[in-house]
């Protein structure tokens, strides 16, 4: 379970932002601009902290739901 204790933003915003960054691989500056266009004003350092803190948890959850491919 991911703990969002102490976060100043709703966990949905954090989760969506981190998922977007991990899945699209944009730069932090572009990422900041994209998030700002969505109406969320976040500092670059905060975005970096979210990525460092929450991306490993998202990766683990993604691996759990990944299905194995069987080649013939």
C-alpha positions in Angstrom: 0.0 0.0 0.0 1.3 3.4 -1.0 1.4 5.9 1.9 0.6 9.5 0.9 1.0 10.8 4.5 2.1 14.4 4.6 1.3 15.0 1.0 -0.2 18.4 0.3 -1.9 17.3 -2.9 -4.7 14.7 -3.4 -3.3 11.2 -4.0 -5.1 11.0 -7.3 -3.2 14.0 -8.6 0.1 12.5 -7.4 -0.6 9.1 -8.8 -1.7 10.4 -12.2 1.3 12.8 -12.4 3.8 10.0 -11.6 2.1 7.5 -13.9 2.2 10.1 -16.8 5.8 10.8 -16.2 6.9 7.2 -16.1 4.8 6.2 -19.1 5.8 9.1 -21.4 9.4 9.8 -20.4 9.3 13.6 -20.8 11.8 16.0 -19.3 11.0 17.5 -15.9 10.6 20.9 -17.4 8.1 19.6 -20.0 6.4 17.6 -17.3 6.0 20.7 -15.2 4.5 22.6 -18.1 2.1 19.7 -18.9 0.9 19.5 -15.3 0.5 23.2 -15.1 -1.7 23.1 -18.2 -4.0 20.7 -16.4 -4.5 23.3 -13.6 -2.0 22.0 -11.0 0.7 24.4 -10.0 3.6 22.3 -8.7 7.2 23.2 -8.1 9.8 21.3 -10.1 11.4 20.0 -6.9 8.1 18.6 -5.7 7.6 16.8 -9.0 11.1 15.3 -8.7 10.3 14.2 -5.1 7.1 12.5 -6.3 8.9 10.6 -9.0 11.7 9.4 -6.6 9.2 8.5 -3.8 6.3 7.0 -5.7 7.6 5.5 -9.0 9.1 2.4 -7.4 5.7 1.5 -5.9 3.9 2.1 -9.2 6.5 -0.2 -10.9 5.8 -3.0 -8.4 2.1 -2.7 -8.9 2.4 -2.7 -12.7 4.5 -5.9 -12.6 1.9 -7.6 -10.4 -0.8 -7.0 -13.0 1.4 -7.8 -16.0 0.5 -11.1 -17.7 3.2 -13.5 -18.9 3.4 -14.0 -22.7 3.6 -17.6 -23.9 5.3 -18.0 -27.2 4.6 -21.0 -29.4 
